[in-house]
């Protein structure tokens, strides 16, 4: 971040106000800017500082105001539409930590002071319009596939008119039209439920105007509608993520509290993809120290004035920082000011589908539904493994034959490789793979010592790999023989990756949580980075899968596996 001089112009009696200010304050800018002070009235207290980006966008205006009692007599400047900081010097000199969007690591693509709410509303409206077209397209495809070609009958015209409204109403009732609350695959169960209910209601309503819906047409409409909906949602979520990274959908956010929980919230919200722009802490009644590079911009007693002064669009409350009475007052204030209110909890790595709110005797609590594979669920998971495993094995047999031939012809040794691995309840089984390494490991390593007991160990650019083995590893084709392990019941299609016995024995306490379910060919770890992740992050992801298991999650991971394989991310 470079140091630049700034250009101040004043018509107030020709006084060089800018020169006076710049003589006492070293000014740092994250991007090329021009700062201008213009006289607004007849007194110095009306001077305003306007900070502009080189492209002409106004990042904010700073106006000195009378210090409050909480500021220890020190003058403070507020960036109206920008960021509030301790004083003018701090505002322009502070390093780009949490809450600062214009830094050297990311180009300034959004006007920091502009509101994200209009963009959010436009995105939501676009999503509604696209969703309205989904059932229309699905019904027309089903009509072409199941009826004789010709003119569109009147009953279908009526259905085409009703379907968009019904589809949007049902999806809205499932809370699927809030761009700031998209959670990727976490929305999949709600999308499945909404699509199913919409198609069923449409089929029942069709009988009123003699629209013939057979069981086959209902199933086909559901499949087509769901496929198109997932396509629309995937495009929409990619747009939302990109806009969040660029700061276009970043809500100007105040964090209420200054304790450890509030600082953790600030760290999370500092991620450009989170969709928030932290602008400061509001000190609670018990602690008033700042942290994480964000200033304390006010106290809870002046919260209403602080919200208006800084143009806050979201208030994030650290639950441990406020009392019950203060929380009630904050709720009313956010409703009055029409800003979003969020309350942090200490519940992490839990899907929202497992949470529900209960209130009793004036106490509001979050109940976490336990995840247990009941007998029926275990039966469905096993059936899922057998069906998917059998179909995939049959389809893969020609490729497996070609791979076996390539392994045999290009290096001496067996075609298959088996290794003891640990699965559910610590049981050990022989896991099969295509051989990807030379048989003389020690000679290939050339004296290099490796620690086989390290959790999730995998050697980058392993010299033991054969030419064919390197290709098989990069595309994960060496894992295909594990379909036989799935059919035998040793493994599941989806689950934590089974680790070698040596790694588990050396790190039993650390890895024991992974063995509550069967190991899998693919899993959440594999689609989240694989070997690019360290052991702590890999274990956290595996535990997240175990804590939040569902058949819908398995389907999602299976679908995402194809993309992970094609991009070769983390494949060594």
C-alpha positions as CSV (number, residue, x, y, z in Angstrom):
1,X,0.0,0.0,0.0
2,X,1.7,3.2,-1.2
3,X,1.8,6.6,0.4
4,X,0.4,9.4,-1.8
5,X,-0.2,13.1,-1.4
6,X,-3.8,14.3,-1.5
7,X,-5.3,17.3,-3.2
8,X,-7.4,19.4,-1.0
9,X,-9.2,22.4,-2.4
10,X,-11.1,25.0,-0.4
11,X,-13.0,28.1,-1.3
12,X,-13.2,29.2,2.3
13,X,-11.2,32.4,2.1
14,X,-8.5,30.8,0.2
15,X,-7.3,28.9,3.3
16,X,-5.1,26.0,2.5
17,X,-7.1,23.6,4.7
18,X,-5.7,20.5,2.9
19,X,-2.1,21.6,3.5
20,X,-2.7,22.0,7.2
21,X,-4.3,18.5,7.4
22,X,-1.7,16.8,5.3
23,X,1.1,18.3,7.4
24,X,-0.1,16.6,10.5
25,X,-1.4,13.3,9.0
26,X,0.4,10.8,6.8
27,X,-2.2,9.7,4.3
28,X,-2.2,6.2,2.9
29,X,-4.5,5.0,0.2
30,X,-5.1,1.4,-0.9
31,X,-6.1,2.6,-4.5
32,X,-5.3,5.7,-6.5
33,X,-7.6,8.4,-5.1
34,X,-8.3,12.0,-5.0
35,X,-9.5,13.6,-1.8
36,X,-11.2,16.9,-1.8
37,X,-12.3,19.1,1.0
38,X,-15.1,21.5,0.0
39,X,-16.6,24.2,2.1
40,X,-20.2,23.4,3.1
41,X,-21.4,26.5,5.0
42,X,-19.7,29.3,6.8
43,X,-17.9,27.4,9.6
44,X,-15.0,24.9,9.7
45,X,-17.3,22.4,11.5
46,X,-19.1,22.0,8.2
47,X,-16.1,20.9,6.2
48,X,-16.5,17.5,4.5
49,X,-13.8,15.2,3.1
50,X,-14.8,13.4,0.0
51,X,-12.7,10.4,-1.0
52,X,-12.9,9.3,-4.6
53,X,-11.6,6.3,-6.5
54,X,-9.6,7.1,-9.6
55,X,-12.6,6.0,-11.7
56,X,-14.7,8.8,-10.1
57,X,-16.6,6.6,-7.6
58,X,-17.2,8.2,-4.2
59,X,-15.9,5.9,-1.6
60,X,-17.2,8.0,1.3
61,X,-17.3,11.5,2.9
62,X,-15.8,12.3,6.2
63,X,-17.3,15.1,8.3
64,X,-15.9,16.1,11.7
65,X,-18.4,16.1,14.5
66,X,-18.5,17.0,18.2
67,X,-16.9,14.3,20.2
68,X,-19.1,12.3,22.5
69,X,-18.3,11.3,26.1
70,X,-17.2,7.9,24.9
71,X,-14.5,9.3,22.7
72,X,-12.4,10.7,25.5
73,X,-12.6,14.2,24.0
74,X,-10.9,13.2,20.8
75,X,-12.4,14.3,17.4
76,X,-13.7,11.6,15.2
77,X,-14.6,11.5,11.6
78,X,-17.4,9.4,10.0
79,X,-17.3,8.2,6.5
80,X,-20.9,8.6,5.4
81,X,-21.3,5.7,2.9
82,X,-17.8,4.6,3.7
83,X,-16.1,3.3,6.8
84,X,-16.1,4.8,10.3
85,X,-12.8,4.9,12.1
86,X,-11.1,6.3,15.2
87,X,-10.1,9.6,13.6
88,X,-9.3,11.1,10.3
89,X,-5.7,10.0,10.4
90,X,-6.6,6.4,11.4
91,X,-9.3,6.4,8.7
92,X,-6.8,7.1,5.9
93,X,-3.7,5.4,7.4
94,X,-5.0,2.1,8.8
95,X,-3.7,-1.0,7.1
96,X,-6.3,-3.1,5.2
97,X,-7.4,-5.6,7.7
98,X,-10.9,-6.7,8.6
99,X,-13.5,-4.4,7.2
100,X,-11.3,-2.8,4.5
101,X,-12.3,-3.9,1.1
102,X,-9.7,-2.0,-1.0
103,X,-6.4,-3.7,-0.6
104,X,-3.6,-5.0,-2.6
105,X,-4.9,-8.6,-2.7
106,X,-8.1,-7.8,-4.5
107,X,-9.0,-5.2,-7.2
108,X,-11.4,-2.6,-6.2
109,X,-14.4,-3.7,-8.3
110,X,-17.2,-2.3,-6.2
111,X,-18.0,1.1,-4.7
112,X,-17.4,0.5,-1.1
113,X,-20.0,2.9,0.1
114,X,-22.8,1.7,-2.2
115,X,-25.7,-0.3,-0.8
116,X,-25.9,-4.0,-1.7
117,X,-29.7,-4.1,-1.0
118,X,-30.8,-3.0,-4.5
119,X,-28.5,-5.7,-6.1
120,X,-29.9,-8.3,-3.7
121,X,-33.5,-7.4,-4.7
122,X,-32.6,-7.5,-8.4
123,X,-31.0,-10.9,-8.0
124,X,-34.0,-12.2,-6.1
125,X,-36.3,-10.9,-8.8
126,X,-34.2,-12.6,-11.5
127,X,-34.3,-15.9,-9.6
128,X,-38.1,-15.7,-9.3
129,X,-38.4,-15.1,-13.0
130,X,-36.1,-18.0,-13.9
131,X,-37.9,-20.3,-11.5
132,X,-41.2,-19.4,-13.1
133,X,-39.9,-20.7,-16.4
134,X,-38.7,-24.0,-14.9
135,X,-42.1,-25.8,-14.6
136,X,-43.2,-24.4,-18.0
137,X,-40.1,-25.9,-19.7
138,X,-40.5,-29.2,-17.8
139,X,-44.2,-29.5,-18.8
140,X,-43.5,-28.7,-22.4
141,X,-40.7,-31.4,-22.5
142,X,-43.0,-34.0,-20.9
143,X,-45.8,-33.1,-23.4
144,X,-43.4,-33.6,-26.4
145,X,-42.2,-36.9,-25.0
146,X,-45.6,-38.4,-24.0
147,X,-48.2,-37.0,-26.4
148,X,-48.7,-37.0,-30.1
149,X,-47.3,-34.0,-32.0
150,X,-49.9,-31.3,-32.8
151,X,-51.5,-28.3,-31.3
152,X,-51.2,-27.6,-27.6
153,X,-54.5,-28.6,-25.9
154,X,-56.4,-26.2,-23.7
155,X,-55.9,-28.2,-20.5
156,X,-52.1,-27.9,-21.0
157,X,-52.4,-24.1,-21.6
158,X,-54.3,-23.8,-18.2
159,X,-51.6,-25.9,-16.5
160,X,-48.8,-23.8,-18.1
161,X,-50.5,-20.7,-16.7
162,X,-50.9,-22.1,-13.2
163,X,-47.6,-23.9,-12.8
164,X,-45.3,-20.8,-12.6
165,X,-47.3,-19.2,-9.8
166,X,-47.6,-22.4,-7.9
167,X,-43.9,-23.2,-8.3
168,X,-42.8,-19.8,-7.1
169,X,-45.2,-19.8,-4.1
170,X,-44.1,-23.2,-2.9
171,X,-40.4,-22.3,-3.3
172,X,-41.0,-19.0,-1.5
173,X,-42.6,-20.9,1.4
174,X,-39.4,-22.9,1.7
175,X,-37.4,-19.7,2.0
176,X,-35.5,-20.2,-1.2
177,X,-35.5,-16.6,-2.5
178,X,-33.0,-14.9,-0.2
179,X,-29.6,-14.4,-2.0
180,X,-27.7,-13.7,1.2
181,X,-28.8,-17.1,2.6
182,X,-27.8,-19.4,-0.2
183,X,-25.7,-22.2,1.3
184,X,-24.8,-24.3,-1.7
185,X,-25.6,-27.9,-1.2
186,X,-27.2,-27.1,2.2
187,X,-30.2,-26.0,0.2
188,X,-30.5,-29.3,-1.6
189,X,-33.0,-30.9,0.8
190,X,-35.3,-27.8,0.7
191,X,-35.1,-27.7,-3.1
192,X,-36.0,-31.4,-3.4
193,X,-38.9,-31.0,-1.0
194,X,-40.2,-27.8,-2.7
195,X,-40.0,-29.4,-6.2
196,X,-41.8,-32.5,-5.0
197,X,-44.6,-30.7,-3.3
198,X,-45.1,-28.3,-6.3
199,X,-45.4,-31.2,-8.8
200,X,-47.7,-33.2,-6.6
201,X,-50.0,-30.2,-6.0
202,X,-49.9,-29.4,-9.7
203,X,-50.9,-33.0,-10.6
204,X,-53.8,-32.9,-8.1
205,X,-55.0,-29.5,-9.3
206,X,-54.8,-30.7,-12.9
207,X,-57.8,-33.0,-12.3
208,X,-60.0,-29.9,-11.9
209,X,-59.5,-28.9,-15.6
210,X,-59.1,-32.5,-16.9
211,X,-55.3,-32.3,-17.3
212,X,-54.3,-36.0,-17.7
213,X,-51.4,-36.7,-15.3
214,X,-50.3,-40.3,-15.3
215,X,-47.8,-41.6,-12.7
216,X,-45.2,-41.7,-15.5
217,X,-45.8,-38.1,-16.5
218,X,-45.7,-37.0,-12.8
219,X,-42.4,-38.7,-12.3
220,X,-41.0,-37.3,-15.5
221,X,-42.2,-33.8,-14.7
222,X,-40.5,-34.0,-11.3
223,X,-37.2,-35.2,-12.8
224,X,-37.2,-32.6,-15.5
225,X,-38.3,-29.8,-13.2
226,X,-35.8,-30.7,-10.6
227,X,-33.0,-31.0,-13.1
228,X,-33.8,-27.6,-14.6
229,X,-34.1,-26.1,-11.1
230,X,-30.7,-27.4,-10.0
231,X,-29.2,-25.9,-13.2
232,X,-30.8,-22.5,-12.5
233,X,-29.7,-22.7,-8.8
234,X,-26.1,-23.6,-9.7
235,X,-25.8,-20.7,-12.1
236,X,-27.4,-18.4,-9.5
237,X,-25.1,-19.5,-6.7
238,X,-22.0,-19.0,-8.9
239,X,-23.2,-15.5,-9.6
240,X,-23.9,-14.8,-5.9
241,X,-20.5,-16.1,-4.9
242,X,-18.7,-14.1,-7.6
243,X,-20.6,-10.9,-6.6
244,X,-19.8,-11.5,-2.9
245,X,-16.1,-11.9,-3.7
246,X,-16.2,-8.7,-5.7
247,X,-17.9,-6.8,-2.8
248,X,-21.0,-6.1,-4.8
249,X,-23.2,-8.0,-2.3
250,X,-21.4,-7.0,0.9
251,X,-23.8,-5.7,3.6
252,X,-22.4,-2.9,5.7
253,X,-22.3,-4.7,9.0
254,X,-21.9,-3.6,12.6
255,X,-20.7,-6.2,15.1
256,X,-22.3,-5.7,18.5
257,X,-19.9,-6.8,21.2
258,X,-16.1,-6.6,21.7
259,X,-15.5,-10.0,23.5
260,X,-13.9,-13.1,22.0
261,X,-17.1,-14.2,20.3
262,X,-17.4,-10.8,18.6
263,X,-13.8,-11.0,17.4
264,X,-14.4,-14.5,16.0
265,X,-17.4,-13.2,14.1
266,X,-15.3,-10.3,12.7
267,X,-12.7,-12.8,11.5
268,X,-15.3,-14.9,9.7
269,X,-17.0,-11.9,8.2
270,X,-13.7,-10.5,6.9
271,X,-13.7,-13.2,4.2
272,X,-14.6,-11.4,0.9
273,X,-16.9,-14.3,0.0
274,X,-18.9,-14.0,3.1
275,X,-21.1,-11.2,1.8
276,X,-20.4,-8.8,4.7
277,X,-18.4,-5.6,5.1
278,X,-17.5,-5.2,8.8
279,X,-17.4,-1.5,9.6
280,X,-16.8,-1.6,13.3
281,X,-17.6,-2.9,16.7
282,X,-20.3,-1.5,19.0
283,X,-19.1,-1.8,22.5
284,X,-21.4,-3.7,24.8
285,X,-22.2,-2.9,28.5
286,X,-19.4,-5.0,29.8
287,X,-16.3,-4.6,27.7
288,X,-15.1,-1.9,25.4
289,X,-11.8,-3.0,23.8
290,X,-11.5,-3.3,20.1
291,X,-9.6,-5.9,18.1
292,X,-9.0,-7.5,14.7
293,X,-8.1,-4.1,13.2
294,X,-11.7,-2.9,13.5
295,X,-12.4,0.3,15.5
296,X,-15.1,0.6,18.2
297,X,-17.5,3.0,16.5
298,X,-19.9,3.5,19.4
299,X,-21.6,2.1,22.5
300,X,-24.8,0.2,22.7
301,X,-26.5,3.2,24.2
302,X,-25.9,5.1,21.0
303,X,-26.7,2.2,18.7
304,X,-29.6,3.8,16.9
305,X,-27.5,6.9,16.1
306,X,-24.5,4.8,15.1
307,X,-26.6,2.7,12.7
308,X,-28.0,5.8,11.0
309,X,-24.7,7.6,10.9
310,X,-22.8,4.7,9.3
311,X,-25.6,3.5,7.0
312,X,-25.4,0.0,8.5
313,X,-27.4,-2.6,6.6
314,X,-26.8,-5.5,9.0
315,X,-26.3,-5.9,12.7
316,X,-24.4,-9.0,13.9
317,X,-24.9,-9.6,17.6
318,X,-22.5,-11.7,19.7
319,X,-25.0,-13.5,21.9
320,X,-22.7,-13.6,24.9
321,X,-22.2,-9.8,24.8
322,X,-25.7,-8.6,25.5
323,X,-28.4,-9.2,28.1
324,X,-31.9,-10.4,27.4
325,X,-33.3,-6.9,27.9
326,X,-30.8,-5.4,25.5
327,X,-31.6,-8.1,22.9
328,X,-35.3,-7.2,23.0
329,X,-34.4,-3.6,22.5
330,X,-32.0,-4.4,19.6
331,X,-34.7,-6.5,17.9
332,X,-37.1,-3.6,18.0
333,X,-34.5,-1.2,16.7
334,X,-33.6,-3.4,13.7
335,X,-37.2,-3.7,12.9
336,X,-37.7,0.1,13.1
337,X,-34.6,0.8,11.0
338,X,-35.3,-2.0,8.5
339,X,-31.9,-3.6,8.8
340,X,-31.0,-7.3,9.0
341,X,-30.4,-8.7,12.4
342,X,-28.2,-11.8,12.9
343,X,-27.2,-13.4,16.2
344,X,-24.2,-15.6,16.5
345,X,-24.1,-18.9,18.4
346,X,-21.4,-21.2,19.5
347,X,-22.9,-24.0,17.4
348,X,-20.6,-24.7,14.5
349,X,-20.3,-27.3,11.7
350,X,-24.0,-28.2,12.0
351,X,-26.4,-28.1,9.0
352,X,-29.3,-25.7,9.5
353,X,-31.6,-28.6,8.7
354,X,-30.7,-30.2,12.0
355,X,-31.5,-27.1,14.0
356,X,-34.9,-25.9,15.2
357,X,-35.9,-23.2,17.6
358,X,-37.9,-23.8,20.7
359,X,-39.1,-21.2,23.2
360,X,-40.3,-22.0,26.7
361,X,-40.8,-19.8,29.7
362,X,-39.3,-16.8,27.9
363,X,-36.1,-18.8,27.0
364,X,-35.2,-19.4,23.4
365,X,-33.0,-22.3,22.6
366,X,-31.6,-24.1,19.6
367,X,-32.3,-27.8,19.5
368,X,-29.9,-30.0,17.5
369,X,-31.4,-33.1,16.0
370,X,-29.1,-36.1,16.6
371,X,-27.9,-37.9,13.5
372,X,-28.3,-41.6,13.9
373,X,-28.5,-44.2,11.2
374,X,-31.7,-46.0,12.1
375,X,-32.4,-49.4,10.8
376,X,-34.5,-48.0,8.0
377,X,-31.9,-45.4,7.1
378,X,-29.1,-48.0,7.2
379,X,-31.2,-50.2,4.8
380,X,-31.6,-47.3,2.4
381,X,-27.9,-46.4,2.5
382,X,-27.0,-50.0,1.8
383,X,-29.5,-50.2,-1.0
384,X,-28.1,-47.0,-2.4
385,X,-24.6,-48.5,-2.3
386,X,-25.6,-51.7,-4.0
387,X,-27.6,-50.0,-6.8
388,X,-25.0,-47.3,-7.5
389,X,-22.0,-49.7,-7.1
390,X,-23.5,-52.3,-9.3
391,X,-24.4,-49.9,-12.1
392,X,-21.1,-48.1,-12.0
393,X,-19.1,-51.4,-12.0
394,X,-20.9,-52.7,-15.0
395,X,-20.4,-49.4,-16.9
396,X,-16.8,-49.2,-15.9
397,X,-15.8,-52.8,-16.8
398,X,-14.5,-51.9,-20.3
399,X,-12.4,-49.0,-18.9
400,X,-11.1,-51.3,-16.1
401,X,-10.0,-53.9,-18.6
402,X,-8.1,-51.2,-20.6
403,X,-6.5,-49.9,-17.4
404,X,-5.5,-53.4,-16.3
405,X,-3.8,-54.0,-19.7
406,X,-2.0,-50.7,-19.5
407,X,-0.7,-51.4,-16.0
408,X,0.5,-54.9,-17.0
409,X,2.3,-53.8,-20.1
410,X,4.0,-50.7,-18.8
411,X,5.6,-52.0,-15.6
412,X,6.5,-55.3,-14.0
413,X,4.3,-56.5,-11.1
414,X,0.7,-57.3,-10.3
415,X,-2.3,-55.4,-11.8
416,X,-4.0,-54.9,-8.5
417,X,-2.7,-53.6,-5.1
418,X,-4.4,-54.4,-1.8
419,X,-3.7,-52.7,1.5
420,X,-5.2,-53.1,5.0
421,X,-7.4,-50.1,5.8
422,X,-9.6,-49.2,8.8
423,X,-13.3,-48.7,8.5
424,X,-16.4,-48.5,10.8
425,X,-15.8,-49.5,14.4
426,X,-12.1,-49.9,13.7
427,X,-12.6,-53.0,11.6
428,X,-9.7,-53.8,9.2
429,X,-10.3,-54.9,5.6
430,X,-8.3,-55.3,2.4
431,X,-8.9,-52.3,0.1
432,X,-8.3,-52.9,-3.6
433,X,-6.7,-50.4,-6.1
434,X,-5.0,-50.6,-9.4
435,X,-1.3,-50.7,-8.9
436,X,0.2,-47.2,-9.5
437,X,3.7,-47.7,-8.1
438,X,6.8,-49.6,-8.9
439,X,7.4,-52.8,-7.0
440,X,10.8,-51.7,-5.7
441,X,9.8,-48.8,-3.5
442,X,13.0,-48.4,-1.6
443,X,15.1,-48.0,-4.7
444,X,12.6,-45.5,-6.2
445,X,12.8,-43.4,-3.0
446,X,16.6,-43.3,-3.3
447,X,17.1,-43.1,0.5
448,X,14.4,-40.5,1.1
449,X,12.7,-41.1,4.4
450,X,9.0,-40.8,4.6
451,X,6.7,-41.0,7.7
452,X,3.9,-43.4,6.9
453,X,2.3,-42.8,10.3
454,X,1.4,-39.2,9.6
455,X,-2.4,-38.8,9.3
456,X,-3.7,-38.4,5.8
457,X,-0.1,-38.7,4.5
458,X,0.4,-38.6,0.8
459,X,3.7,-37.7,-0.9
460,X,3.6,-34.9,-3.4
461,X,5.2,-35.8,-6.7
462,X,5.8,-39.3,-5.5
463,X,8.9,-40.8,-7.3
464,X,7.4,-44.3,-6.8
465,X,4.6,-43.7,-9.3
466,X,4.8,-45.3,-12.7
467,X,3.9,-43.3,-15.8
468,X,0.5,-45.0,-16.1
469,X,0.1,-44.7,-12.3
470,X,0.6,-41.0,-12.4
471,X,-2.3,-40.6,-14.9
472,X,-4.5,-43.0,-12.9
473,X,-3.9,-41.0,-9.7
474,X,-4.6,-37.7,-11.3
475,X,-8.0,-38.9,-12.5
476,X,-8.7,-41.2,-9.5
477,X,-9.2,-44.1,-11.8
478,X,-7.0,-46.3,-9.6
479,X,-10.0,-46.3,-7.1
480,X,-12.4,-48.2,-9.5
481,X,-11.6,-51.7,-8.0
482,X,-13.0,-50.4,-4.7
483,X,-16.5,-50.8,-6.2
484,X,-15.9,-54.5,-5.4
485,X,-15.3,-53.5,-1.8
486,X,-18.6,-51.7,-1.8
487,X,-20.5,-54.7,-3.1
488,X,-18.8,-56.9,-0.4
489,X,-19.9,-54.5,2.3
490,X,-16.5,-53.4,3.3
491,X,-17.0,-49.8,2.2
492,X,-19.7,-47.4,1.2
493,X,-20.0,-45.3,-2.0
494,X,-19.8,-42.1,0.2
495,X,-18.0,-41.8,3.5
496,X,-14.7,-40.8,5.1
497,X,-11.7,-42.1,3.3
498,X,-10.4,-45.3,5.0
499,X,-6.9,-44.8,6.2
500,X,-4.0,-47.3,6.4
501,X,-3.6,-49.3,9.6
502,X,-0.2,-47.6,10.3
503,X,-1.7,-44.1,10.4
504,X,-4.7,-45.2,12.6
505,X,-2.5,-47.1,15.1
506,X,-0.2,-44.1,15.5
507,X,-3.0,-41.5,15.8
508,X,-5.8,-43.6,17.3
509,X,-7.3,-40.9,19.6
510,X,-7.0,-38.2,16.8
511,X,-8.7,-40.3,14.2
512,X,-11.2,-42.4,16.2
513,X,-14.1,-40.0,15.4
514,X,-13.9,-41.0,11.7
515,X,-14.8,-44.6,12.4
516,X,-18.4,-44.1,13.4
517,X,-19.5,-44.8,9.8
518,X,-18.1,-47.0,6.9
519,X,-15.3,-45.6,4.9
520,X,-16.2,-44.5,1.3
521,X,-14.8,-44.3,-2.2
522,X,-15.6,-40.6,-2.3
523,X,-16.6,-38.1,0.4
524,X,-16.8,-34.6,1.6
525,X,-13.0,-34.5,2.0
526,X,-12.4,-35.5,-1.6
527,X,-14.6,-32.8,-3.1
528,X,-13.2,-30.1,-0.7
529,X,-9.5,-30.3,-1.7
530,X,-8.3,-33.8,-1.0
531,X,-4.5,-33.8,-0.5
532,X,-4.4,-29.9,-0.5
533,X,-5.9,-30.0,3.0
534,X,-4.0,-30.4,6.2
535,X,-4.8,-33.2,8.6
536,X,-6.8,-31.0,11.0
537,X,-9.0,-29.6,8.2
538,X,-9.5,-33.0,6.7
539,X,-10.6,-34.4,10.1
540,X,-13.0,-31.5,10.6
541,X,-14.6,-32.1,7.2
542,X,-15.0,-35.9,8.0
543,X,-16.6,-35.1,11.3
544,X,-18.9,-32.6,9.6
545,X,-20.1,-35.3,7.3
546,X,-20.7,-37.8,10.1
547,X,-22.5,-35.1,12.2
548,X,-24.8,-34.1,9.3
549,X,-25.3,-37.3,7.3
550,X,-28.3,-37.6,5.0
551,X,-29.1,-39.4,1.8
552,X,-29.4,-36.1,0.1
553,X,-25.9,-35.2,1.2
554,X,-24.6,-38.5,-0.2
555,X,-26.2,-37.7,-3.6
556,X,-24.8,-34.2,-3.6
557,X,-21.2,-35.5,-2.8
558,X,-21.6,-38.1,-5.5
559,X,-22.6,-35.5,-8.1
560,X,-19.8,-33.1,-7.0
561,X,-17.2,-35.9,-7.3
562,X,-17.3,-35.8,-11.1
563,X,-16.3,-32.1,-11.1
564,X,-13.5,-32.7,-8.5
565,X,-12.1,-35.6,-10.6
566,X,-12.2,-33.5,-13.8
567,X,-10.5,-30.5,-12.2
568,X,-7.9,-32.8,-10.6
569,X,-7.9,-30.5,-7.5
570,X,-5.7,-32.0,-4.8
571,X,-5.1,-35.2,-6.8
572,X,-1.5,-36.3,-6.2
